[in-house]
Amino acid sequence: MSTVAEILIILGIDTTRYFNQLATDQRAIQAWITEGSLKALNVECVSPAGDLIAKFEFTVSYAPANAGATAFTTTQKQAARYTAKVAAMPPGTTYRLVCTFNSARTPQPGWDPATLASTAHLSGRTIGTLASAPHASTSTRIYT
């Protein structure tokens, strides 16, 4: 989640809502990683007109023994380097966090079902493994 905050800050997107909801979001994501249901956390950057202009997709891969308790180690410098290459966001750009799942998940407070925005008009590139833990890792893909 610290990498998500760093991305939003680098892009100049207001992080007030992000930090107000951080504890709730961290609990939900940790619960889903622990149970092995989280497939990906997506950070969608939305223009003031409502169009998707960038997306950061953090896909979780689990070791065969399931996720168990995890503590991710993140390479924030790598994320910052790639985020800096993303075009500047227009003033008033917002974001939304959308999770996708491998399987049924435990409902979490503050999280409702959502549909990902289409990335058909964007090009994507993988930046590699960004975080890892003993039983899971996450790779990152950027769409711009």
N, C-alpha and C positions, 0 to 999 in steps of 0.2 A: 504494500500500500504506500510505502514511502516513495517508491519509484513512480507511482501514479501521481502523487503530489508534486514530485519534481517535474514531471512532464507538463502538468497543468501550469505550474509556475513559469517554466521556460517558454511555454506558448502564450503566456500573458492572459490566461483564463482565470477568472475570479474563483478563488478557492474557499471562500467563506462557507458555502454549503458543504463542500468536501470535508473541511475540518469539523464542522458542526455534526456531521454524520459519521465521522471516522470510527469511533468506538463501535457503533452499531454495525457498520460495514465490515470492520475487522473481525468481529465475533461471527458474523454470518459466513464470511469467506473461510475463516479458520474451521468452522464447523463442517462446511462442505468439503474442504480439503481432507479433514480428518476422516470423514465418512467415505471419501473417494468418489463423491458425486460430481464435483466441479470439473467441467471440461475446459472452460475458458472464462476469463474476465475480460470484457471488452470495454474500452474507454472510447466513446463516440463523441467527437467534437462537432458541434452543430452550429451553423451560422445563424445570425439573427433572423434570416429569412426561413430558417427551419431545415436547411439542406445539410446533409452529412458532408463535411469537408476533410475530415481525417478520422482515422480509427487506429487504435492500438489494441492488439489482440494478444493476451497473455494466455497461452494454452498450457494446461497442466498435464504432465505425464506422470503416471504412477508406477512404482516398482510392483512386481507381482505380489508382494506381501501386503499390499494395500498401503494407504497413506500413513496411518497411525498418527502420532503426534509429530508435527513438523515445525521447524523453525527455518525459514528461508534466509539464505544469504544472497544478497543482491549485488550485482555489479552496476551501480547507479551511473558511473562514468560512461559505461557503454550506452546506456539508455539516453543519457544527456547528449552524447555525441550524435546519435541518430536523430533525436528530437530536434536538435539545433538545425538539422538539414530540412526540416518540415517548414514550408512557407509560413510566414507570419499569419496568425489568425486575425480576422477582422475584429474591430472593437465590438463587444457585445456577444462574442462567441461563448457558448455554454458547453456543457458536457453532460453525458449520462453514462452511468455504469450499467452494463447489461451482462448477466451471466448466462452461460449455456451449460448444459449438464449431460453427463454420460448416462445417468440413470435417475431413478426417483431420488428426490432430495428431501431433507427435512425443512419444512417452511421456517423462515427466519423473520423476526420483526424488522420492519422497514423495507422489505423486499417483496415486490409484486411481480407477477409474470409480465414479461415484456418481449417484444419482437425486435431482432436486430435490424438496423437500417441496411438497405442494399449497398454493397460496395462495387456494383457493376461499373460505375462511372469512375472508379478510382483504380490506381495501380498499387499492387502490394509487393513488399519485399520482406524477407525474413532477416532478422538481425541476430538470430541464434539464441542459445540458452542464456537467460538473464538471471535466473535465480535457481538455487538448488537446495535440497534438504536430503536427509538419509533415505526417505521413501518416495520422494516426488521431486520434480523439477519443472520449470516453466520456460517455454521458448516464446519469443516475441515476434510478431509480424506487424508492420506498419503499413497502413493504406493511406495514400495521399492522391 
